[in-house]
Amino acid sequence: MAAMTSPLRVCRGILKEIRALKGREYKQTLAYNYVLDQFRKNQVRQKVSSERYCRAQEEALHTSQSYLCLLASTRLHLALHNLYHGKGERAPEQVAGMVGLRLPTQPGGKGWEK
């Protein structure tokens, strides 16, 4: 079983991902308000009775962790897609440089290499 992280850390992570998607005006979005409302609602339940709402609270935390994972994975996928997406034909040197390799040069200098 994975280690449980605090709800505050998960909430901050989700808000960070929303900020990365929406920019400076992220506080005026519906997603921002919904996330804060849900975390506040779940926090109030905890104060009412720890035994009665324990299972629902764990379920809400697990759902929020899954949503945070989805947002972070989507952001990283888009970054990788933009980095490696085809932009037409590339030179072999450029393709090798993208993956951290260098093409071998002809020893003895035949005159055709740079």
C-alpha positions in Angstrom: 0.0 0.0 0.0 1.3 3.5 -0.9 2.1 5.9 1.9 -0.7 8.3 2.6 0.2 11.9 2.1 -1.4 14.8 3.9 -4.5 16.3 2.4 -2.9 19.8 2.5 0.0 18.6 0.3 -2.4 17.0 -2.2 -4.5 20.2 -2.3 -1.5 22.4 -2.9 -0.3 20.1 -5.6 -3.6 20.2 -7.4 -3.7 24.0 -7.1 -0.1 24.1 -8.5 -1.2 22.1 -11.5 -4.2 24.4 -12.1 -1.9 27.4 -11.9 0.5 25.8 -14.5 -2.5 25.2 -16.8 -4.3 28.5 -16.4 -1.6 31.1 -15.7 -2.0 34.1 -13.5 -5.8 34.1 -13.5 -6.1 30.6 -12.0 -7.9 31.9 -8.9 -10.9 33.0 -11.0 -11.5 29.5 -12.5 -14.2 27.1 -11.6 -11.8 24.3 -11.0 -9.9 26.3 -8.4 -13.1 27.1 -6.5 -14.4 23.5 -6.7 -11.1 22.1 -5.4 -11.0 24.4 -2.5 -14.7 23.8 -1.7 -14.3 20.0 -1.7 -11.2 20.1 0.5 -12.9 22.5 3.0 -16.1 20.3 3.0 -14.0 17.2 3.7 -12.1 19.0 6.5 -15.3 20.0 8.2 -16.4 16.3 8.2 -13.3 15.3 9.9 -14.0 17.6 12.9 -17.6 16.3 13.3 -16.7 12.7 13.9 -13.5 10.9 13.2 -15.2 7.4 13.3 -18.3 8.1 11.2 -16.6 9.7 8.2 -13.3 7.9 8.2 -14.0 5.7 5.1 -15.4 8.6 3.1 -12.4 10.8 4.0 -9.9 8.1 2.9 -11.9 7.7 -0.4 -11.8 11.5 -1.0 -8.1 11.6 -0.3 -7.4 8.7 -2.7 -9.5 10.3 -5.4 -7.7 13.6 -5.0 -4.3 11.9 -5.1 -5.4 10.2 -8.4 -6.5 13.5 -9.8 -3.2 15.1 -8.9 -1.4 12.2 -10.6 -3.5 12.7 -13.7 -2.9 16.4 -13.9 0.9 16.1 -13.4 1.2 13.2 -15.9 -0.8 15.1 -18.5 1.4 18.2 -18.1 4.6 16.1 -18.4 3.2 14.2 -21.4 2.4 17.5 -23.2 5.9 18.8 -22.4 7.5 15.6 -23.9 5.2 15.7 -26.9 6.1 19.3 -27.7 9.8 18.4 -27.3 9.9 15.3 -29.4 7.0 15.9 -31.8 8.1 15.8 -35.4 8.7 19.2 -37.0 9.4 17.9 -40.4 12.6 16.3 -41.6 15.6 16.8 -39.4 19.3 16.3 -40.0 20.9 13.2 -38.6 23.2 15.3 -36.4 20.2 17.1 -34.9 18.3 13.8 -34.2 21.4 12.3 -32.6 21.9 15.4 -30.4 18.3 15.1 -29.2 19.0 11.8 -27.6 22.4 12.7 -26.3 24.6 11.1 -29.0 27.2 12.3 -31.5 27.8 10.9 -34.9 31.2 9.5 -35.6 33.6 11.5 -37.8 35.7 10.0 -40.5 39.3 9.5 -39.3 42.0 10.9 -41.5 39.9 13.8 -42.8 38.4 12.9 -46.2 37.3 16.5 -46.6 33.5 15.9 -46.5 33.0 16.2 -42.8 32.8 19.5 -41.0 
